[in-house]
Amino acid sequence: MKQMNRTRSILAAALLVGTAGLAVVQPLSSGASSAAEPTVPPKVCEMTRTGEYPRARPEEVGLDPALVAKAAAYWTSTGSETVKIFKNGCLVKEGGLDKVFDRIPRLNWSQTKTITALVAGVAQYHGLIEVDDPIGRYLPDDLGDEVHRSVKIRHVLNMTTGYRMNWVRGLNLVADHSRVRGILAADQVHPPGTYYHYDQDTPSLVNYVVQRAIWEKVDPDLDLQDWLQRELFDKLGIPKSAYFWQRDRSGTTLGYSQLFLRPLEFGRFGELMRTGGTYQGVRLIGEEFMRGLTRGAVNDAGESVNCGYGYLVWRNGCRPDEHQVNISLFGRSEITPTGPWIASAPRDMYYSWGLHGQHIFVIPSLDMVVTRSGEVPPDALPGVVRLDPDAVVSGAQKGGYFRFFRILMNSVEAMPADVDIAQPTGPYRWTPSLDVDLKDFVHPDAILGSYLGLGKEAPIGCTVLACKDEPNDGLKWVLDVPRVVPGIVGLDRRPNG
């Protein structure tokens, strides 16, 4: 009897242990039981001015480590010099070549435009400008006629000035007299605010207006770049050794391109945008400006002019009832039907676009930022394979972008229900474009005007030697170049703001 009772006790104990074991194992395969198991909240990081990027493992922020690694490796293998993926303010993955290229200031190309938009945002937050002010409020009295001067700063930020484009002047990278005085000499072919046309001249109007506002309201001897270092770069923890920024010959800091900034800093601007204009808990740009930055271009009545472009940033959120225009050097065209530029990415994503793939992507709905740099765009190889003539040069995001964001979005382990992705599954759809419109390149005296300051296309008040009432210190930036050496070798220190 004792033996039988002992046997029963052993069996009962074994059954109890087995049941307990089953209760432990069960949540791994049963959603019903997992609700009772305490969950660990995703890690959240705070970037600081003086520190480098805080880090987290992908799994700590709800991302699949293998797929995150696959996304970064894909872009590294298709021409990226640097790739960084951030979630919740944490750096979760870098590309294989980041340590080689991170600290070398590189030409940001048209990503400079987005930084220029942020310049305007900081200036508005300080009360120096208002985006609905006409630019004439800040121009010299004798510069530009009434219609040209009536263009609002917002129109410049949205590229809806209505000025006639001149790509001969726009692509002049070596002998700028004055971008501002050149564009104010252009014909006004559309009412301001009503017609979108991508260009390379008007963004410099933003920096010119902010510079003159600084002279008027802050200090008549303070240079725009010195003010920016104090009010923007220092507060992001970006030292002077991280960049230099070219000017045209009149002395205006260029707004369309020619910022040389090391890729290591891209994420700081991304964080500023992700958090709606704050950095390390300090507001640098107002909420109203950030709403304008991320809203598509509209006319003064609030009607869509280009849903795919905000304040010098690209927007991924076009809807069928909006108006969409391509962003191309070679031919402006209306896009029908409208749709996201990158169908595998969330519609609320917005981003910078620099030639060859200089990018800061911001995805608010996922608290994600992705940065990329390189001289070979991700689309180059897929474009060659598909014989796509405009994959590289005409401002269209093609297969290299689609595939990266498909992999990255698949890495999100619990995709929120409100994240809207136009094409979460299915193949990349490719439509080649051979559109070329030469009218923006054909100007009777464009070369003489742009390079020698002669004829109708000449910048107002400029000769081949100088421009009237301007600093004419356009080579000043050359003296800034040596300061990046300590930054390249890692001997600089981040400012405390």
C-alpha positions in Angstrom: 0.0 0.0 0.0 2.8 2.3 0.9 4.4 1.6 -2.4 1.2 2.3 -4.3 0.7 5.6 -2.4 4.3 6.6 -3.2 3.7 5.8 -6.9 0.6 7.9 -7.0 2.5 10.8 -5.3 5.2 10.6 -7.9 2.6 10.6 -10.8 0.8 13.5 -9.3 4.0 15.5 -8.9 5.0 14.7 -12.4 1.6 15.8 -13.7 1.8 19.0 -11.7 5.3 19.7 -13.0 4.2 19.0 -16.6 1.1 21.2 -16.3 3.3 24.0 -14.9 5.8 23.5 -17.7 2.9 23.7 -20.2 1.8 26.9 -18.7 5.3 28.4 -19.2 5.6 27.2 -22.8 2.1 27.9 -23.9 2.4 31.8 -24.3 5.0 31.3 -27.0 2.4 29.8 -29.3 -0.9 31.1 -27.9 -2.0 34.7 -28.1 -4.7 34.1 -25.5 -2.1 33.3 -22.7 0.4 36.0 -23.8 -1.9 38.8 -22.5 -1.2 37.7 -19.0 2.6 37.9 -19.5 4.1 41.2 -18.7 5.5 43.0 -21.7 8.7 45.1 -21.8 8.1 48.5 -23.3 10.3 49.5 -26.3 13.4 51.3 -25.4 13.3 55.1 -25.9 16.5 57.2 -26.2 17.3 60.9 -26.0 19.9 62.4 -28.3 22.1 64.9 -26.5 24.2 67.8 -27.8 27.5 66.7 -26.4 27.2 62.9 -26.8 27.2 60.6 -29.8 24.0 58.7 -30.8 22.5 56.6 -28.1 22.1 53.0 -29.2 19.7 50.1 -28.9 19.5 46.6 -30.3 16.8 46.3 -32.9 14.8 43.9 -30.8 14.7 46.5 -27.9 12.7 48.8 -30.1 10.4 46.2 -31.8 12.4 45.5 -34.9 13.5 42.2 -36.4 17.4 42.2 -36.1 17.9 40.0 -39.2 15.7 42.2 -41.5 17.2 45.4 -40.2 20.6 44.1 -41.0 19.4 42.9 -44.4 18.0 46.4 -45.2 21.3 48.2 -44.2 23.4 45.6 -46.1 21.2 46.0 -49.2 21.9 49.7 -49.4 25.5 49.3 -48.5 25.9 46.9 -51.4 24.2 49.2 -53.8 26.4 52.3 -53.4 25.8 53.7 -50.0 28.7 55.2 -48.2 26.8 55.5 -44.9 23.4 54.1 -43.8 21.9 54.7 -40.3 18.6 53.5 -39.0 17.1 55.1 -35.9 14.0 54.1 -33.9 12.6 56.0 -30.9 15.7 58.2 -31.0 18.1 55.2 -30.8 20.6 54.2 -33.4 19.8 50.6 -34.1 21.9 49.8 -37.2 24.7 51.3 -39.4 26.1 50.4 -42.7 29.3 48.5 -43.2 31.2 51.5 -44.5 30.0 54.1 -42.0 33.2 54.2 -40.0 35.1 55.0 -43.2 32.9 57.9 -44.4 31.1 59.2 -41.4 33.5 62.1 -40.6 34.3 63.3 -44.1 32.2 66.4 -45.0 30.5 65.5 -48.3 28.6 67.6 -50.8 24.9 67.3 -49.7 23.7 68.4 -53.1 19.9 69.2 -52.8 19.7 68.0 -49.2 21.0 71.5 -48.6 17.5 72.7 -49.5 16.0 70.9 -46.6 18.6 72.4 -44.2 17.7 75.8 -45.7 14.1 75.2 -44.9 15.1 74.5 -41.3 17.0 77.8 -41.3 13.8 79.6 -42.1 12.1 77.7 -39.3 14.6 78.8 -36.7 14.4 82.4 -38.0 10.6 82.4 -37.7 10.8 80.9 -34.1 13.1 83.8 -33.2 10.7 86.4 -34.7 13.0 87.4 -37.5 10.6 86.4 -40.4 7.1 85.1 -41.0 6.6 82.7 -43.9 3.6 84.7 -45.1 5.6 87.9 -45.4 6.4 89.0 -49.0 10.1 88.8 -49.7 10.0 92.5 -50.7 9.7 93.2 -47.0 13.4 92.2 -46.7 14.9 93.1 -50.0 16.7 96.4 -50.8 14.3 99.0 -52.0 15.6 99.0 -55.6 15.7 95.2 -56.1 12.9 93.6 -58.1 9.6 94.9 -59.4 6.3 94.9 -57.5 5.2 91.4 -58.7 8.5 89.8 -57.9 8.6 91.4 -54.5 5.1 90.2 -53.7 6.2 86.5 -53.7 5.9 85.2 -50.1 8.6 83.3 -48.2 6.1 80.4 -48.1 6.0 80.4 -51.9 9.8 80.2 -52.0 9.8 77.3 -49.6 7.1 75.5 -51.7 8.8 76.3 -55.0 5.7 78.1 -56.2 7.2 81.5 -56.9 6.0 81.6 -60.5 9.4 82.8 -61.8 10.5 81.4 -65.1 13.1 78.7 -64.7 16.5 79.0 -66.3 18.5 75.8 -65.9 21.6 77.3 -67.5 21.8 79.6 -64.5 20.5 77.0 -62.1 23.2 74.5 -63.0 26.0 77.1 -62.8 28.1 75.6 -60.0 31.3 77.6 -60.5 30.6 81.2 -61.4 27.5 82.4 -59.5 27.2 86.1 -59.4 24.1 86.3 -57.3 21.4 83.6 -57.2 18.9 86.1 -55.7 19.6 88.9 -58.1 19.5 86.5 -61.0 16.1 85.0 -60.1 14.6 88.5 -59.6 15.6 89.3 -63.2 13.6 86.3 -64.5 10.2 86.7 -66.1 7.2 86.2 -63.9 5.2 83.7 -65.9 2.7 82.5 -63.2 0.9 84.2 -60.3 2.9 83.6 -57.1 1.7 80.5 -55.2 -0.3 78.9 -58.0 2.3 76.9 -60.0 4.9 74.4 -58.8 8.2 74.1 -60.7 11.3 72.5 -59.1 14.4 74.8 -59.5 17.9 75.5 -58.2 17.7 79.3 -57.8 14.9 80.3 -55.4 16.1 78.4 -52.3 18.9 80.9 -51.9 16.2 83.6 -51.5 15.5 82.0 -48.1 19.0 82.5 -46.8 19.2 86.0 -48.3 16.0 87.0 -46.6 17.1 85.6 -43.2 20.5 87.3 -43.6 18.9 90.7 -44.1 16.5 90.1 -41.2 19.5 89.3 -39.0 21.2 92.5 -40.0 18.0 94.5 -39.3 16.8 92.9 -36.1 19.9 91.3 -34.4 23.2 92.7 -35.5 24.2 94.6 -38.7 27.6 92.9 -38.7 26.5 89.3 -37.9 26.9 86.8 -40.7 24.1 84.3 -41.4 26.4 81.3 -40.9 27.7 82.6 -37.5 24.1 83.2 -36.4 23.2 79.6 -37.6 26.1 78.1 -35.7 24.8 79.8 -32.5 21.1 79.2 -32.9 20.9 75.9 -34.8 24.2 73.9 -35.1 25.4 74.5 -31.6 22.0 73.4 -30.2 22.2 70.2 -32.2 25.7 69.6 -31.0 27.2 70.1 -34.4 30.7 71.8 -34.3 32.1 74.0 -37.0 34.6 71.3 -37.8 31.7 69.2 -39.2 30.9 71.3 -42.3 31.5 74.3 -44.5 29.0 76.0 -46.7 29.6 77.8 -50.0 28.4 81.2 -51.1 27.7 82.8 -54.4 30.1 85.6 -55.4 27.9 88.3 -53.9 28.3 86.6 -50.5 24.9 84.9 -50.1 25.0 81.5 -48.5 23.7 79.1 -51.2 20.3 77.5 -50.5 20.0 75.0 -53.2 23.2 73.0 -52.8 26.9 73.3 -51.8 26.6 72.5 -48.1 29.5 70.1 -47.3 28.3 68.3 -44.1 29.6 65.1 -42.7 27.1 62.2 -42.8 27.6 61.7 -39.1 25.4 64.7 -38.5 22.4 63.8 -40.7 20.7 62.0 -37.9 20.6 65.1 -35.7 18.6 67.0 -38.2 16.4 63.9 -38.6 15.8 63.9 -34.8 14.9 67.6 -34.9 12.3 66.9 -37.5 11.0 63.7 -35.9 10.3 65.5 -32.6 8.5 68.3 -34.3 11.2 71.0 -34.0 12.8 70.2 -30.6 16.1 68.7 -29.7 17.1 67.5 -26.2 13.8 69.0 -24.9 14.6 72.5 -26.3 12.3 73.9 -29.0 14.3 75.3 -31.9 11.5 75.5 -34.5 7.8 76.4 -33.9 5.0 73.8 -34.3 3.2 75.9 -36.9 6.2 76.0 -39.1 6.7 72.2 -38.8 3.1 71.6 -39.8 3.8 73.7 -42.9 7.1 71.8 -43.6 5.2 68.5 -43.7 2.1 69.7 -45.6 2.1 69.7 -49.4 2.3 72.9 -51.4 -1.0 74.8 -51.5 -2.2 78.1 -53.0 -3.4 81.0 -50.9 -6.9 79.5 -50.9 -5.6 76.2 -49.5 -5.9 74.2 -52.7 -3.3 71.6 -53.6 -0.6 72.7 -55.9 1.8 69.8 -55.3 1.0 67.3 -52.6 4.4 65.7 -53.0 6.4 68.7 -51.8 6.4 70.6 -48.6 8.9 73.3 -47.4 11.9 72.1 -49.5 11.1 68.5 -48.5 9.5 65.6 -50.4 6.3 64.2 -49.0 5.2 60.6 -49.5 1.5 61.2 -48.8 -0.3 62.2 -52.0 -4.0 61.4 -52.1 -6.3 60.9 -55.1 -8.1 64.3 -54.6 -4.8 66.2 -54.6 -2.5 67.7 -57.3 0.9 66.1 -57.8 3.8 67.3 -60.0 7.0 65.5 -60.7 10.4 66.8 -59.5 12.7 66.6 -62.4 15.4 68.6 -64.2 14.4 67.5 -67.6 10.6 67.8 -67.9 7.9 69.1 -65.6 4.8 66.9 -65.8 1.5 66.4 -63.9 1.2 62.9 -62.3 -2.0 61.0 -62.7 -3.1 59.2 -60.8 -1.4 60.6 -57.7 0.4 58.3 -55.3 3.3 58.1 -52.9 6.8 58.5 -54.3 7.9 55.3 -52.5 4.9 52.9 -52.4 6.5 50.5 -49.9 7.0 53.2 -47.3 4.4 54.9 -45.0 2.4 57.8 -46.5 3.4 60.1 -43.6 7.1 59.8 -44.5 8.9 63.0 -45.6 12.5 63.4 -46.6 15.4 65.3 -48.1 16.6 64.5 -51.6 20.2 65.1 -52.6 21.6 64.1 -55.9 23.1 60.6 -55.9 21.2 59.8 -52.7 21.9 62.1 -49.8 18.9 61.6 -47.6 17.2 62.1 -44.2 14.0 60.1 -44.1 11.5 60.8 -41.3 8.6 58.5 -40.5 6.6 60.1 -37.7 4.1 57.2 -37.3 6.9 54.8 -36.5 9.2 57.2 -34.7 11.9 56.2 -37.3 14.6 58.2 -39.0 16.9 56.8 -41.8 19.9 58.6 -43.2 21.9 57.7 -46.3 24.9 59.2 -48.2 26.9 58.2 -51.2 27.9 59.0 -54.8 26.0 56.1 -56.3 22.3 56.2 -55.8 20.5 53.0 -54.7 18.5 53.1 -57.9 21.5 52.8 -60.2 21.8 49.1 -60.4 18.1 48.3 -60.6 17.8 51.1 -63.2 20.5 49.6 -65.4 18.9 46.2 -65.2 15.5 47.6 -66.2 17.1 49.9 -68.8 15.4 52.8 -66.9 16.7 56.1 -68.4 15.5 58.3 -65.5 16.4 56.2 -62.5 19.3 58.4 -61.6 18.8 61.9 -62.9 15.2 62.8 -63.1 14.2 63.0 -59.5 12.3 59.7 -59.2 12.6 57.1 -56.5 12.8 53.7 -58.2 13.5 50.1 -57.3 16.4 50.7 -55.0 14.3 52.7 -52.6 11.2 50.5 -52.9 13.2 47.4 -52.0 14.9 49.0 -49.0 11.7 50.2 -47.4 9.9 47.0 -48.1 12.6 45.1 -46.1 12.7 47.8 -43.4 8.9 47.8 -43.0 8.8 44.0 -42.8 11.2 44.3 -39.9 8.6 46.1 -37.8 7.3 43.3 -35.5 4.0 44.9 -34.5 3.0 47.3 -37.2 0.5 49.9 -35.8 -2.9 49.7 -37.4 -2.8 53.4 -38.3 0.4 53.2 -40.4 -0.7 53.6 -44.0 1.5 51.9 -46.6 0.2 52.1 -50.2 1.8 48.8 -51.3 2.8 46.7 -48.3 3.1 43.6 -50.5 3.5 42.9 -54.2 6.2 43.6 -56.7 7.8 47.0 -57.6 5.9 48.6 -60.5 8.1 50.4 -63.0 7.1 53.0 -65.6 9.9 54.4 -67.6 9.9 58.1 -68.5 11.7 59.8 -71.4 10.2 63.2 -70.8 12.6 66.0 -71.8 11.5 69.7 -72.0 14.2 71.9 -73.4 12.4 75.2 -72.9 13.9 75.7 -69.4 17.4 75.3 -71.0 16.9 77.5 -74.0 17.4 81.2 -73.1 18.7 83.7 -75.6 21.5 85.1 -73.5 21.5 82.7 -70.6 25.2 82.0 -70.7 26.3 85.6 -71.0 23.9 86.6 -68.2 24.7 83.8 -65.9 28.5 83.8 -66.3 29.4 87.3 -67.3 26.6 89.4 -66.0 25.6 90.7 -69.4 22.2 91.0 -71.1 18.6 90.4 -70.0 19.4 87.3 -67.9 22.1 89.2 -65.9 21.6 89.4 -62.2 20.1 92.8 -61.3 22.8 95.3 -60.3 25.7 93.0 -61.0 28.7 93.2 -63.3 31.3 90.5 -64.0 33.2 91.9 -60.9 30.6 92.6 -58.2 27.0 93.2 -57.3 25.7 96.5 -56.0 25.3 96.9 -52.2 26.3 93.3 -51.5 29.2 92.0 -49.4 30.8 90.4 -52.5 32.8 88.1 -50.2 31.9 84.9 -52.1 35.3 83.3 -51.6 35.0 83.6 -47.8 33.9 80.0 -47.5 37.3 78.8 -48.8 38.9 79.9 -45.6 36.4 77.7 -43.7 37.6 74.5 -45.4 40.7 73.8 -43.2 38.6 73.9 -40.0 37.1 70.4 -40.9 40.5 68.7 -40.5 40.1 68.1 -36.7 36.6 66.8 -37.3 37.8 64.3 -39.9 40.4 62.9 -37.5 38.2 62.9 -34.5 39.9 65.7 -32.5 36.9 68.0 -32.3 34.4 68.4 -29.4 30.7 68.8 -29.6 29.3 72.2 -28.5 27.0 72.3 -25.6 24.5 74.8 -27.2 
